[in-house]
Amino acid sequence: MSETYFLSAGADEIEERSGSGSLLRRYVPGPGIDRPIAMLDYSSGSEVLRFFRTDRHGSTIAMTDASGTKVEGPYSYDPYGGGAPALQTLVPPMSNLYGTSAMQ
């Protein structure tokens, strides 16, 4: 298992480094806490620029390259901010685990 170190500037993560100290990724902080604008990825040996694409809530929904082409995503989230399966619904909308509707 390899170690990864995360460096911060205040509340913002700004770098990831390998256990040996090699730079893996650098983050460009955005307008708010934990809202990066871009990521420079060095893990392949060369610099690769990626941009975070967000929804109106500020949640990252995709990553694009410098030309705007989607390279990762779409990402989806459940109502509590956790990662949600993109093509599968485990609990029907407007219900809970007990089978009662929010409309009752």
Secondary structure by P-SEA (a helix, b strand, c coil): cbbbbbbbccccccccccccccccbbbbbccccccccbbbbccccbbbbbbbbbcccccccccccccccccccccccccccccccccccccccccccccccccc
